[in-house]
Amino acid sequence: MSSREAQNLANEQGVDLVEIAANANPPVVKIIDWGKYQYQRMKEEAKNRKKAREKQSELKTMKVGLKISDNDLNIKVRKMKQFLNDGDRVKVMVIFRGREMAHKELGQVTLEKIINLITEEISIVQEGQPQFAGRNLSATIRKK
């Protein structure tokens, strides 16, 4: 159809003549409502952005005290496993209070215990060595 005929047809229907593929020979055009087309395209782009955001792994933080009971530790480990299975990274922080800073080796033991409990079911990779920052000992782990 010639461009003049297409333009007349679009005017009769009260819609727009929109160029879809300019590089094609002859150029490809559609007779559509421009506002509706833009709205649909905007919705599709928003949906794609949302999907892209969901795929990014987040960094979840789990804080643990030095004197945590075994039951509480198991609950926290179970939650960490859920985070790792969802594709997130987990930062485990062992918090020292008061005079606990004198026994930094107990923090290392607690951190190793947590990592051993997690690796029973999930193979993980530790990103870097555990680090002291103030009164916290932290290590970041992710699923292999």
The first five atom37 places (N, CA, C, CB, O) and aatype in JSON, in Angstrom:
{
  "aatype": [12, 15, 15, 1, 6, 0, 5, 2, 10, 0, 2, 6, 5, 7, 19, 3, 10, 19, 6, 9, 0, 0, 2, 0, 2, 14, 14, 19, 19, 11, 9, 9, 3, 17, 7, 11, 18, 5, 18, 5, 1, 12, 11, 6, 6, 0, 11, 2, 1, 11, 11, 0, 1, 6, 11, 5, 15, 6, 10, 11, 16, 12, 11, 19, 7, 10, 11, 9, 15, 3, 2, 3, 10, 2, 9, 11, 19, 1, 11, 12, 11, 5, 13, 10, 2, 3, 7, 3, 1, 19, 11, 19, 12, 19, 9, 13, 1, 7, 1, 6, 12, 0, 8, 11, 6, 10, 7, 5, 19, 16, 10, 6, 11, 9, 9, 2, 10, 9, 16, 6, 6, 9, 15, 9, 19, 5, 6, 7, 5, 14, 5, 13, 0, 7, 1, 2, 10, 15, 0, 16, 9, 1, 11, 11],
  "atom_mask": [
    [1, 1, 1, 1, 1],
    [1, 1, 1, 1, 1],
    [1, 1, 1, 1, 1],
    [1, 1, 1, 1, 1],
    [1, 1, 1, 1, 1],
    [1, 1, 1, 1, 1],
    [1, 1, 1, 1, 1],
    [1, 1, 1, 1, 1],
    [1, 1, 1, 1, 1],
    [1, 1, 1, 1, 1],
    [1, 1, 1, 1, 1],
    [1, 1, 1, 1, 1],
    [1, 1, 1, 1, 1],
    [1, 1, 1, 0, 1],
    [1, 1, 1, 1, 1],
    [1, 1, 1, 1, 1],
    [1, 1, 1, 1, 1],
    [1, 1, 1, 1, 1],
    [1, 1, 1, 1, 1],
    [1, 1, 1, 1, 1],
    [1, 1, 1, 1, 1],
    [1, 1, 1, 1, 1],
    [1, 1, 1, 1, 1],
    [1, 1, 1, 1, 1],
    [1, 1, 1, 1, 1],
    [1, 1, 1, 1, 1],
    [1, 1, 1, 1, 1],
    [1, 1, 1, 1, 1],
    [1, 1, 1, 1, 1],
    [1, 1, 1, 1, 1],
    [1, 1, 1, 1, 1],
    [1, 1, 1, 1, 1],
    [1, 1, 1, 1, 1],
    [1, 1, 1, 1, 1],
    [1, 1, 1, 0, 1],
    [1, 1, 1, 1, 1],
    [1, 1, 1, 1, 1],
    [1, 1, 1, 1, 1],
    [1, 1, 1, 1, 1],
    [1, 1, 1, 1, 1],
    [1, 1, 1, 1, 1],
    [1, 1, 1, 1, 1],
    [1, 1, 1, 1, 1],
    [1, 1, 1, 1, 1],
    [1, 1, 1, 1, 1],
    [1, 1, 1, 1, 1],
    [1, 1, 1, 1, 1],
    [1, 1, 1, 1, 1],
    [1, 1, 1, 1, 1],
    [1, 1, 1, 1, 1],
    [1, 1, 1, 1, 1],
    [1, 1, 1, 1, 1],
    [1, 1, 1, 1, 1],
    [1, 1, 1, 1, 1],
    [1, 1, 1, 1, 1],
    [1, 1, 1, 1, 1],
    [1, 1, 1, 1, 1],
    [1, 1, 1, 1, 1],
    [1, 1, 1, 1, 1],
    [1, 1, 1, 1, 1],
    [1, 1, 1, 1, 1],
    [1, 1, 1, 1, 1],
    [1, 1, 1, 1, 1],
    [1, 1, 1, 1, 1],
    [1, 1, 1, 0, 1],
    [1, 1, 1, 1, 1],
    [1, 1, 1, 1, 1],
    [1, 1, 1, 1, 1],
    [1, 1, 1, 1, 1],
    [1, 1, 1, 1, 1],
    [1, 1, 1, 1, 1],
    [1, 1, 1, 1, 1],
    [1, 1, 1, 1, 1],
    [1, 1, 1, 1, 1],
    [1, 1, 1, 1, 1],
    [1, 1, 1, 1, 1],
    [1, 1, 1, 1, 1],
    [1, 1, 1, 1, 1],
    [1, 1, 1, 1, 1],
    [1, 1, 1, 1, 1],
    [1, 1, 1, 1, 1],
    [1, 1, 1, 1, 1],
    [1, 1, 1, 1, 1],
    [1, 1, 1, 1, 1],
    [1, 1, 1, 1, 1],
    [1, 1, 1, 1, 1],
    [1, 1, 1, 0, 1],
    [1, 1, 1, 1, 1],
    [1, 1, 1, 1, 1],
    [1, 1, 1, 1, 1],
    [1, 1, 1, 1, 1],
    [1, 1, 1, 1, 1],
    [1, 1, 1, 1, 1],
    [1, 1, 1, 1, 1],
    [1, 1, 1, 1, 1],
    [1, 1, 1, 1, 1],
    [1, 1, 1, 1, 1],
    [1, 1, 1, 0, 1],
    [1, 1, 1, 1, 1],
    [1, 1, 1, 1, 1],
    [1, 1, 1, 1, 1],
    [1, 1, 1, 1, 1],
    [1, 1, 1, 1, 1],
    [1, 1, 1, 1, 1],
    [1, 1, 1, 1, 1],
    [1, 1, 1, 1, 1],
    [1, 1, 1, 0, 1],
    [1, 1, 1, 1, 1],
    [1, 1, 1, 1, 1],
    [1, 1, 1, 1, 1],
    [1, 1, 1, 1, 1],
    [1, 1, 1, 1, 1],
    [1, 1, 1, 1, 1],
    [1, 1, 1, 1, 1],
    [1, 1, 1, 1, 1],
    [1, 1, 1, 1, 1],
    [1, 1, 1, 1, 1],
    [1, 1, 1, 1, 1],
    [1, 1, 1, 1, 1],
    [1, 1, 1, 1, 1],
    [1, 1, 1, 1, 1],
    [1, 1, 1, 1, 1],
    [1, 1, 1, 1, 1],
    [1, 1, 1, 1, 1],
    [1, 1, 1, 1, 1],
    [1, 1, 1, 1, 1],
    [1, 1, 1, 1, 1],
    [1, 1, 1, 0, 1],
    [1, 1, 1, 1, 1],
    [1, 1, 1, 1, 1],
    [1, 1, 1, 1, 1],
    [1, 1, 1, 1, 1],
    [1, 1, 1, 1, 1],
    [1, 1, 1, 0, 1],
    [1, 1, 1, 1, 1],
    [1, 1, 1, 1, 1],
    [1, 1, 1, 1, 1],
    [1, 1, 1, 1, 1],
    [1, 1, 1, 1, 1],
    [1, 1, 1, 1, 1],
    [1, 1, 1, 1, 1],
    [1, 1, 1, 1, 1],
    [1, 1, 1, 1, 1],
    [1, 1, 1, 1, 1]
  ],
  "atom_positions": [
    [[0.86, -1.17, 0.0], [0.0, 0.0, 0.0], [0.9, 1.23, 0.0], [-0.98, 0.0, 1.23], [1.95, 1.24, 0.65]],
    [[0.51, 2.22, -0.7], [1.32, 3.44, -0.76], [1.18, 4.21, 0.55], [0.9, 4.32, -1.98], [0.22, 4.01, 1.31]],
    [[2.14, 5.08, 0.81], [2.12, 5.83, 2.07], [0.93, 6.79, 2.12], [3.44, 6.61, 2.24], [0.39, 7.04, 3.2]],
    [[0.53, 7.33, 0.98], [-0.61, 8.26, 0.93], [-1.91, 7.52, 1.3], [-0.74, 8.89, -0.49], [-2.72, 8.04, 2.06]],
    [[-2.1, 6.29, 0.76], [-3.29, 5.49, 1.07], [-3.32, 5.13, 2.55], [-3.33, 4.21, 0.2], [-4.37, 5.2, 3.19]],
    [[-2.16, 4.74, 3.09], [-2.09, 4.37, 4.5], [-2.41, 5.56, 5.39], [-0.7, 3.82, 4.83], [-3.1, 5.42, 6.4]],
    [[-1.92, 6.73, 5.02], [-2.19, 7.94, 5.8], [-3.68, 8.28, 5.76], [-1.35, 9.12, 5.27], [-4.25, 8.65, 6.79]],
    [[-4.3, 8.18, 4.61], [-5.74, 8.44, 4.49], [-6.56, 7.45, 5.31], [-6.18, 8.38, 3.04], [-7.52, 7.83, 5.97]],
    [[-6.17, 6.17, 5.27], [-6.87, 5.13, 6.04], [-6.77, 5.41, 7.53], [-6.3, 3.74, 5.71], [-7.74, 5.25, 8.26]],
    [[-5.58, 5.81, 8.0], [-5.38, 6.12, 9.41], [-6.21, 7.33, 9.82], [-3.89, 6.39, 9.7], [-6.79, 7.33, 10.91]],
    [[-6.29, 8.34, 8.99], [-7.1, 9.53, 9.29], [-8.58, 9.2, 9.38], [-6.88, 10.61, 8.23], [-9.29, 9.73, 10.24]],
    [[-9.07, 8.3, 8.51], [-10.47, 7.89, 8.53], [-10.82, 7.19, 9.84], [-10.78, 6.96, 7.34], [-11.9, 7.4, 10.4]],
    [[-9.9, 6.36, 10.32], [-10.16, 5.58, 11.54], [-9.88, 6.4, 12.81], [-9.3, 4.31, 11.55], [-10.23, 5.98, 13.91]],
    [[-9.26, 7.55, 12.66], [-8.97, 8.4, 13.82], [-7.79, 7.9, 14.65], [0.0, 0.0, 0.0], [-7.73, 8.17, 15.85]],
    [[-6.87, 7.18, 14.04], [-5.68, 6.67, 14.73], [-4.44, 7.18, 14.0], [-5.67, 5.09, 14.79], [-4.54, 7.98, 13.07]],
    [[-3.27, 6.71, 14.42], [-2.01, 7.2, 13.88], [-1.33, 6.16, 13.0], [-1.07, 7.61, 15.01], [-1.56, 4.96, 13.14]],
    [[-0.5, 6.64, 12.11], [0.34, 5.79, 11.26], [1.74, 5.83, 11.87], [0.33, 6.27, 9.74], [2.4, 6.87, 11.85]],
    [[2.2, 4.69, 12.43], [3.45, 4.65, 13.18], [4.47, 3.79, 12.43], [3.23, 4.1, 14.6], [4.17, 2.67, 12.03]],
    [[5.67, 4.34, 12.26], [6.76, 3.62, 11.59], [7.38, 2.65, 12.58], [7.83, 4.61, 11.03], [7.89, 3.06, 13.63]],
    [[7.35, 1.37, 12.26], [7.87, 0.32, 13.14], [9.32, -0.01, 12.8], [6.99, -0.95, 13.05], [10.18, -0.01, 13.68]],
    [[9.6, -0.28, 11.54], [10.96, -0.62, 11.11], [11.36, 0.3, 9.96], [11.05, -2.12, 10.67], [10.94, 0.09, 8.82]],
    [[12.16, 1.3, 10.26], [12.56, 2.28, 9.25], [13.61, 1.74, 8.3], [13.07, 3.53, 9.92], [13.69, 2.17, 7.15]],
    [[14.43, 0.8, 8.76], [15.53, 0.28, 7.95], [15.08, -0.74, 6.91], [16.57, -0.34, 8.86], [15.84, -1.06, 6.0]],
    [[13.86, -1.26, 7.02], [13.37, -2.25, 6.07], [13.1, -1.57, 4.73], [12.09, -2.95, 6.6], [12.92, -0.36, 4.65]],
    [[13.07, -2.38, 3.69], [12.8, -1.84, 2.36], [11.59, -2.56, 1.79], [14.03, -1.98, 1.42], [11.76, -3.73, 1.42]],
    [[10.44, -2.02, 1.67], [10.0, -0.68, 2.06], [9.82, -0.58, 3.57], [8.68, -0.31, 1.36], [9.7, -1.61, 4.24]],
    [[9.8, 0.64, 4.13], [9.64, 0.81, 5.58], [8.33, 0.21, 6.06], [9.7, 2.31, 5.94], [7.3, 0.28, 5.38]],
    [[8.38, -0.4, 7.27], [7.2, -1.05, 7.84], [6.49, -0.06, 8.76], [7.59, -2.36, 8.61], [7.11, 0.53, 9.65]],
    [[5.18, 0.11, 8.55], [4.38, 1.01, 9.37], [3.14, 0.27, 9.85], [3.98, 2.29, 8.59], [2.72, -0.72, 9.24]],
    [[2.56, 0.75, 10.96], [1.35, 0.17, 11.52], [0.34, 1.27, 11.75], [1.64, -0.59, 12.82], [0.69, 2.41, 12.05]],
    [[-0.93, 0.9, 11.61], [-2.0, 1.85, 11.93], [-2.47, 1.5, 13.34], [-3.19, 1.78, 10.87], [-3.17, 0.51, 13.53]],
    [[-2.07, 2.32, 14.32], [-2.41, 2.07, 15.72], [-2.66, 3.38, 16.45], [-1.28, 1.27, 16.42], [-2.34, 4.46, 15.95]],
    [[-3.24, 3.26, 17.63], [-3.42, 4.42, 18.49], [-2.1, 4.66, 19.21], [-4.61, 4.21, 19.52], [-1.65, 3.82, 19.98]],
    [[-1.46, 5.8, 18.95], [-0.11, 6.09, 19.48], [-0.08, 6.1, 21.0], [0.38, 7.43, 18.95], [0.86, 5.57, 21.59]],
    [[-1.07, 6.68, 21.65], [-1.1, 6.73, 23.11], [-1.16, 5.34, 23.72], [0.0, 0.0, 0.0], [-0.47, 5.05, 24.7]],
    [[-1.99, 4.49, 23.14], [-2.12, 3.11, 23.64], [-0.81, 2.33, 23.43], [-3.3, 2.38, 22.92], [-0.39, 1.57, 24.29]],
    [[-0.19, 2.54, 22.27], [1.07, 1.87, 21.96], [2.17, 2.28, 22.94], [1.5, 2.19, 20.52], [2.92, 1.44, 23.43]],
    [[2.25, 3.57, 23.21], [3.27, 4.05, 24.16], [3.02, 3.5, 25.55], [3.28, 5.59, 24.21], [3.97, 3.13, 26.24]],
    [[1.77, 3.44, 25.98], [1.41, 2.93, 27.31], [1.82, 1.46, 27.43], [-0.1, 3.08, 27.57], [2.41, 1.07, 28.43]],
    [[1.52, 0.65, 26.41], [1.89, -0.76, 26.44], [3.41, -0.94, 26.48], [1.31, -1.49, 25.23], [3.92, -1.8, 27.2]],
    [[4.12, -0.13, 25.7], [5.58, -0.21, 25.68], [6.17, 0.18, 27.04], [6.15, 0.69, 24.58], [7.13, -0.45, 27.5]],
    [[5.61, 1.21, 27.67], [6.08, 1.65, 28.98], [5.85, 0.56, 30.03], [5.37, 2.95, 29.4], [6.73, 0.32, 30.86]],
    [[4.69, -0.09, 29.99], [4.4, -1.18, 30.92], [5.37, -2.34, 30.74], [2.95, -1.67, 30.74], [5.83, -2.93, 31.72]],
    [[5.68, -2.67, 29.5], [6.59, -3.77, 29.22], [8.01, -3.46, 29.73], [6.62, -4.05, 27.72], [8.68, -4.33, 30.28]],
    [[8.46, -2.23, 29.53], [9.78, -1.82, 30.02], [9.84, -1.88, 31.54], [10.12, -0.41, 29.53], [10.85, -2.3, 32.1]],
    [[8.78, -1.46, 32.22], [8.74, -1.51, 33.68], [8.79, -2.95, 34.17], [7.47, -0.81, 34.21], [9.45, -3.25, 35.16]],
    [[8.11, -3.83, 33.47], [8.11, -5.26, 33.82], [9.52, -5.84, 33.66], [7.11, -6.04, 32.94], [9.96, -6.62, 34.5]],
    [[10.22, -5.46, 32.58], [11.59, -5.94, 32.35], [12.55, -5.42, 33.42], [12.08, -5.53, 30.96], [13.43, -6.14, 33.88]],
    [[12.37, -4.14, 33.81], [13.23, -3.59, 34.87], [13.01, -4.33, 36.19], [12.95, -2.08, 35.06], [13.96, -4.59, 36.92]],
    [[11.76, -4.66, 36.48], [11.44, -5.37, 37.72], [12.1, -6.75, 37.72], [9.92, -5.51, 37.89], [12.66, -7.16, 38.74]],
    [[12.05, -7.45, 36.59], [12.68, -8.77, 36.5], [14.18, -8.67, 36.68], [12.35, -9.42, 35.16], [14.8, -9.51, 37.33]],
    [[14.79, -7.64, 36.09], [16.24, -7.45, 36.2], [16.63, -7.19, 37.65], [16.71, -6.29, 35.31], [17.66, -7.67, 38.11]],
    [[15.8, -6.42, 38.37], [16.08, -6.13, 39.77], [15.98, -7.38, 40.63], [15.14, -5.05, 40.29], [16.75, -7.56, 41.57]],
    [[15.01, -8.27, 40.3], [14.82, -9.48, 41.09], [15.99, -10.44, 40.95], [13.54, -10.18, 40.66], [16.3, -11.19, 41.88]],
    [[16.66, -10.42, 39.81], [17.75, -11.35, 39.57], [19.02, -10.99, 40.34], [18.06, -11.42, 38.11], [19.87, -11.85, 40.57]],
    [[19.16, -9.73, 40.73], [20.35, -9.33, 41.47], [20.33, -9.97, 42.85], [20.44, -7.8, 41.57], [19.3, -10.02, 43.51]],
    [[21.49, -10.45, 43.28], [21.55, -11.03, 44.62], [21.75, -9.92, 45.64], [22.69, -12.08, 44.72], [22.52, -8.98, 45.44]],
    [[21.04, -10.05, 46.73], [21.14, -9.06, 47.79], [22.13, -9.55, 48.83], [19.76, -8.8, 48.42], [22.49, -10.72, 48.87]],
    [[22.57, -8.64, 49.67], [23.43, -8.98, 50.79], [22.58, -8.93, 52.04], [24.67, -8.01, 50.89], [22.15, -7.87, 52.48]],
    [[22.34, -10.1, 52.61], [21.55, -10.21, 53.84], [22.52, -10.27, 55.02], [20.61, -11.47, 53.81], [23.58, -10.9, 54.92]],
    [[22.18, -9.62, 56.12], [23.03, -9.6, 57.29], [22.37, -10.38, 58.42], [23.34, -8.15, 57.74], [21.19, -10.18, 58.71]],
    [[23.13, -11.26, 59.04], [22.63, -12.03, 60.17], [23.56, -11.79, 61.35], [22.53, -13.56, 59.82], [24.74, -12.12, 61.3]],
    [[23.01, -11.2, 62.43], [23.81, -10.89, 63.61], [23.63, -11.98, 64.66], [23.43, -9.51, 64.19], [22.53, -12.45, 64.92]],
    [[24.76, -12.37, 65.24], [24.77, -13.44, 66.24], [25.6, -12.98, 67.42], [25.33, -14.77, 65.64], [26.69, -12.43, 67.25]],
    [[25.09, -13.21, 68.62], [25.85, -12.9, 69.82], [26.81, -14.03, 70.14], [0.0, 0.0, 0.0], [26.7, -15.13, 69.6]],
    [[27.74, -13.75, 70.99], [28.75, -14.75, 71.35], [28.17, -15.85, 72.23], [29.92, -14.08, 72.06], [28.63, -17.0, 72.17]],
    [[27.18, -15.53, 73.04], [26.6, -16.49, 73.97], [25.26, -17.05, 73.47], [26.4, -15.85, 75.34], [24.37, -17.32, 74.28]],
    [[25.11, -17.22, 72.17], [23.86, -17.69, 71.59], [23.66, -19.17, 71.91], [23.85, -17.46, 70.05], [24.6, -19.96, 71.88]],
    [[22.42, -19.54, 72.22], [22.12, -20.94, 72.54], [22.06, -21.75, 71.24], [20.78, -21.06, 73.33], [21.93, -21.2, 70.15]],
    [[22.17, -23.06, 71.38], [22.17, -23.94, 70.2], [20.87, -23.84, 69.42], [22.42, -25.38, 70.62], [20.88, -23.84, 68.19]],
    [[19.73, -23.76, 70.12], [18.44, -23.69, 69.45], [18.32, -22.39, 68.65], [17.3, -23.79, 70.47], [17.89, -22.4, 67.5]],
    [[18.7, -21.27, 69.26], [18.65, -19.99, 68.56], [19.59, -20.0, 67.36], [19.0, -18.84, 69.51], [19.27, -19.45, 66.3]],
    [[20.74, -20.62, 67.52], [21.71, -20.7, 66.44], [21.15, -21.53, 65.28], [23.03, -21.33, 66.94], [21.33, -21.17, 64.11]],
    [[20.47, -22.63, 65.6], [19.88, -23.45, 64.54], [18.81, -22.69, 63.76], [19.29, -24.73, 65.14], [18.69, -22.86, 62.55]],
    [[18.03, -21.87, 64.46], [17.01, -21.07, 63.79], [17.66, -20.07, 62.84], [16.13, -20.33, 64.82], [17.2, -19.91, 61.71]],
    [[18.72, -19.4, 63.29], [19.42, -18.43, 62.44], [20.07, -19.13, 61.24], [20.48, -17.67, 63.26], [20.06, -18.6, 60.13]],
    [[20.64, -20.3, 61.47], [21.28, -21.06, 60.38], [20.24, -21.47, 59.35], [22.02, -22.31, 60.94], [20.5, -21.42, 58.15]],
    [[19.06, -21.88, 59.8], [17.99, -22.26, 58.88], [17.59, -21.07, 58.0], [16.75, -22.78, 59.67], [17.37, -21.22, 56.8]],
    [[17.52, -19.89, 58.6], [17.18, -18.68, 57.85], [18.29, -18.34, 56.85], [16.95, -17.49, 58.8], [18.01, -17.94, 55.72]],
    [[19.55, -18.52, 57.26], [20.67, -18.26, 56.35], [20.62, -19.21, 55.16], [22.01, -18.41, 57.09], [20.91, -18.8, 54.04]],
    [[20.26, -20.46, 55.39], [20.15, -21.43, 54.3], [19.07, -21.0, 53.31], [19.83, -22.83, 54.85], [19.24, -21.16, 52.1]],
    [[17.96, -20.46, 53.82], [16.91, -19.96, 52.93], [17.43, -18.83, 52.06], [15.68, -19.49, 53.74], [17.19, -18.79, 50.86]],
    [[18.16, -17.89, 52.68], [18.73, -16.78, 51.92], [19.67, -17.28, 50.83], [19.48, -15.82, 52.86], [19.61, -16.82, 49.69]],
    [[20.54, -18.24, 51.19], [21.5, -18.76, 50.23], [20.8, -19.5, 49.09], [22.5, -19.69, 50.92], [21.22, -19.39, 47.93]],
    [[19.75, -20.25, 49.4], [19.0, -20.96, 48.36], [18.26, -19.99, 47.44], [18.01, -21.93, 48.98], [18.01, -20.32, 46.28]],
    [[17.91, -18.82, 47.94], [17.26, -17.8, 47.11], [18.26, -17.05, 46.23], [16.52, -16.81, 47.99], [17.87, -16.23, 45.41]],
    [[19.56, -17.34, 46.41], [20.58, -16.71, 45.58], [21.2, -15.47, 46.2], [0.0, 0.0, 0.0], [21.97, -14.77, 45.54]],
    [[20.88, -15.2, 47.46], [21.44, -14.02, 48.12], [22.76, -14.38, 48.79], [20.45, -13.46, 49.16], [23.05, -15.54, 49.07]],
    [[23.57, -13.34, 49.03], [24.78, -13.51, 49.82], [24.42, -13.21, 51.28], [25.95, -12.57, 49.31], [23.51, -12.43, 51.54]],
    [[25.13, -13.82, 52.21], [24.84, -13.63, 53.63], [26.1, -13.14, 54.34], [24.31, -14.94, 54.27], [27.16, -13.75, 54.22]],
    [[25.96, -12.06, 55.09], [27.05, -11.54, 55.91], [26.74, -11.95, 57.34], [27.2, -9.96, 55.77], [25.75, -11.51, 57.93]],
    [[27.59, -12.79, 57.91], [27.42, -13.28, 59.27], [28.26, -12.4, 60.18], [27.82, -14.79, 59.41], [29.47, -12.27, 59.99]],
    [[27.6, -11.79, 61.19], [28.31, -10.9, 62.11], [28.22, -11.49, 63.52], [27.72, -9.46, 62.08], [27.13, -11.71, 64.04]],
    [[29.37, -11.74, 64.11], [29.43, -12.15, 65.52], [29.72, -10.88, 66.31], [30.54, -13.29, 65.77], [30.76, -10.24, 66.14]],
    [[28.78, -10.53, 67.19], [28.87, -9.28, 67.94], [29.44, -9.54, 69.33], [27.48, -8.61, 68.05], [28.99, -10.44, 70.04]],
    [[30.45, -8.75, 69.7], [31.07, -8.84, 71.02], [30.52, -7.73, 71.9], [32.63, -8.75, 70.91], [30.45, -6.57, 71.49]],
    [[30.12, -8.1, 73.14], [29.6, -7.11, 74.07], [30.5, -7.06, 75.31], [28.12, -7.43, 74.47], [30.99, -8.09, 75.78]],
    [[30.69, -5.88, 75.81], [31.43, -5.72, 77.08], [32.8, -6.33, 77.06], [0.0, 0.0, 0.0], [33.63, -6.03, 76.2]],
    [[33.04, -7.21, 78.03], [34.36, -7.83, 78.18], [34.59, -9.02, 77.27], [34.55, -8.26, 79.61], [35.63, -9.68, 77.35]],
    [[33.65, -9.31, 76.4], [33.81, -10.42, 75.46], [34.96, -10.17, 74.47], [32.51, -10.67, 74.7], [35.46, -11.11, 73.85]],
    [[35.37, -8.91, 74.31], [36.45, -8.58, 73.4], [37.77, -9.23, 73.82], [36.63, -7.07, 73.32], [38.67, -9.39, 73.0]],
    [[37.87, -9.61, 75.07], [39.08, -10.27, 75.55], [39.18, -11.69, 75.01], [39.11, -10.28, 77.07], [40.26, -12.3, 75.06]],
    [[38.07, -12.24, 74.5], [38.05, -13.64, 74.03], [37.65, -13.69, 72.56], [37.06, -14.49, 74.89], [36.6, -14.23, 72.2]],
    [[38.49, -13.11, 71.73], [38.2, -13.07, 70.29], [38.2, -14.46, 69.67], [39.22, -12.19, 69.58], [37.53, -14.69, 68.66]],
    [[38.93, -15.37, 70.25], [38.98, -16.73, 69.71], [37.62, -17.42, 69.8], [40.04, -17.56, 70.45], [37.31, -18.28, 68.98]],
    [[36.8, -17.04, 70.8], [35.45, -17.62, 70.9], [34.58, -17.16, 69.73], [34.81, -17.23, 72.23], [33.71, -17.91, 69.29]],
    [[34.8, -15.97, 69.25], [34.08, -15.48, 68.08], [34.44, -16.29, 66.84], [0.0, 0.0, 0.0], [33.57, -16.61, 66.03]],
    [[35.72, -16.61, 66.7], [36.16, -17.44, 65.57], [35.5, -18.82, 65.64], [37.69, -17.59, 65.57], [35.07, -19.37, 64.63]],
    [[35.44, -19.37, 66.86], [34.83, -20.69, 67.04], [33.35, -20.65, 66.67], [35.01, -21.17, 68.5], [32.85, -21.55, 65.99]],
    [[32.65, -19.61, 67.11], [31.22, -19.47, 66.8], [31.01, -19.34, 65.3], [30.62, -18.25, 67.52], [30.1, -19.96, 64.75]],
    [[31.84, -18.56, 64.63], [31.73, -18.38, 63.19], [31.99, -19.69, 62.44], [32.71, -17.3, 62.71], [31.28, -20.02, 61.49]],
    [[32.99, -20.43, 62.87], [33.28, -21.73, 62.25], [32.13, -22.7, 62.46], [34.58, -22.32, 62.82], [31.81, -23.49, 61.57]],
    [[31.52, -22.65, 63.64], [30.39, -23.52, 63.95], [29.22, -23.22, 63.01], [29.96, -23.36, 65.43], [28.56, -24.14, 62.51]],
    [[28.96, -21.94, 62.78], [27.87, -21.53, 61.88], [28.16, -22.03, 60.46], [27.7, -19.99, 61.88], [27.28, -22.58, 59.8]],
    [[29.38, -21.83, 60.0], [29.74, -22.24, 58.64], [29.66, -23.75, 58.48], [31.16, -21.75, 58.29], [29.23, -24.25, 57.44]],
    [[30.06, -24.5, 59.51], [29.96, -25.96, 59.46], [28.51, -26.42, 59.41], [30.66, -26.59, 60.66], [28.18, -27.37, 58.7]],
    [[27.63, -25.75, 60.15], [26.21, -26.11, 60.13], [25.59, -25.84, 58.76], [25.45, -25.34, 61.21], [24.74, -26.6, 58.3]],
    [[26.01, -24.77, 58.13], [25.46, -24.44, 56.81], [25.98, -25.4, 55.75], [25.82, -22.99, 56.42], [25.23, -25.83, 54.87]],
    [[27.27, -25.75, 55.82], [27.87, -26.59, 54.77], [27.43, -28.05, 54.86], [29.39, -26.52, 54.85], [27.78, -28.85, 53.99]],
    [[26.68, -28.42, 55.89], [26.16, -29.79, 55.95], [25.2, -30.05, 54.79], [25.46, -30.05, 57.29], [25.15, -31.16, 54.27]],
    [[24.44, -29.02, 54.39], [23.44, -29.19, 53.33], [23.79, -28.42, 52.06], [22.1, -28.75, 53.83], [23.42, -28.85, 50.97]],
    [[24.49, -27.3, 52.19], [24.75, -26.42, 51.04], [26.26, -26.23, 50.9], [24.03, -25.05, 51.21], [26.96, -26.0, 51.89]],
    [[26.75, -26.33, 49.67], [28.16, -26.01, 49.46], [28.28, -24.5, 49.27], [28.75, -26.79, 48.21], [27.6, -23.92, 48.43]],
    [[29.14, -23.88, 50.07], [29.25, -22.43, 50.07], [30.68, -22.0, 49.78], [28.79, -21.85, 51.4], [31.62, -22.79, 49.87]],
    [[30.82, -20.73, 49.43], [32.13, -20.11, 49.21], [32.22, -18.93, 50.15], [32.33, -19.68, 47.71], [31.31, -18.1, 50.2]],
    [[33.31, -18.84, 50.89], [33.52, -17.71, 51.79], [34.28, -16.64, 51.03], [34.29, -18.13, 53.08], [35.36, -16.9, 50.49]],
    [[33.72, -15.43, 50.98], [34.35, -14.32, 50.26], [35.32, -13.61, 51.18], [33.29, -13.33, 49.71], [34.92, -12.8, 52.02]],
    [[36.6, -13.92, 51.04], [37.61, -13.3, 51.89], [37.68, -13.95, 53.26], [0.0, 0.0, 0.0], [36.95, -14.88, 53.56]],
    [[38.57, -13.43, 54.08], [38.75, -13.93, 55.44], [37.83, -13.18, 56.39], [40.22, -13.78, 55.88], [37.45, -12.04, 56.12]],
    [[37.46, -13.82, 57.52], [36.66, -13.09, 58.52], [37.44, -11.86, 59.0], [36.3, -14.01, 59.72], [38.65, -11.93, 59.21]],
    [[36.73, -10.74, 59.18], [37.4, -9.49, 59.55], [36.78, -8.9, 60.8], [37.33, -8.49, 58.41], [35.57, -8.97, 61.01]],
    [[37.64, -8.31, 61.63], [37.18, -7.56, 62.79], [36.95, -6.11, 62.38], [38.21, -7.66, 63.96], [37.8, -5.5, 61.73]],
    [[35.81, -5.58, 62.76], [35.5, -4.17, 62.53], [34.84, -3.66, 63.81], [34.56, -3.97, 61.27], [33.65, -3.89, 64.04]],
    [[35.61, -2.98, 64.62], [35.08, -2.51, 65.9], [34.84, -3.68, 66.84], [0.0, 0.0, 0.0], [35.78, -4.39, 67.21]],
    [[33.6, -3.88, 67.22], [33.24, -4.98, 68.11], [32.56, -6.13, 67.37], [32.34, -4.48, 69.22], [31.86, -6.94, 67.98]],
    [[32.76, -6.2, 66.07], [32.12, -7.23, 65.25], [33.15, -8.05, 64.49], [31.13, -6.6, 64.28], [34.15, -7.52, 64.01]],
    [[32.89, -9.33, 64.39], [33.66, -10.22, 63.53], [32.7, -10.63, 62.42], [34.23, -11.48, 64.33], [31.65, -11.2, 62.7]],
    [[33.05, -10.35, 61.17], [32.11, -10.62, 60.08], [32.77, -11.4, 58.96], [31.54, -9.32, 59.54], [33.97, -11.27, 58.69]],
    [[31.94, -12.23, 58.31], [32.36, -13.0, 57.14], [31.19, -13.04, 56.17], [32.82, -14.45, 57.53], [30.04, -13.16, 56.58]],
    [[31.49, -12.94, 54.88], [30.45, -12.98, 53.86], [30.54, -14.32, 53.13], [30.59, -11.78, 52.86], [31.62, -14.75, 52.72]],
    [[29.37, -14.97, 52.98], [29.34, -16.27, 52.31], [28.28, -16.22, 51.2], [29.03, -17.42, 53.32], [27.33, -15.44, 51.25]],
    [[28.48, -17.07, 50.2], [27.5, -17.21, 49.12], [27.47, -18.65, 48.68], [27.83, -16.27, 47.91], [28.39, -19.42, 48.96]],
    [[26.41, -19.01, 47.99], [26.26, -20.38, 47.5], [27.18, -20.61, 46.32], [24.81, -20.67, 47.12], [27.37, -19.72, 45.5]],
    [[27.74, -21.82, 46.22], [28.63, -22.17, 45.11], [27.85, -22.21, 43.83], [29.31, -23.51, 45.35], [28.42, -22.48, 42.77]]
  ]
}
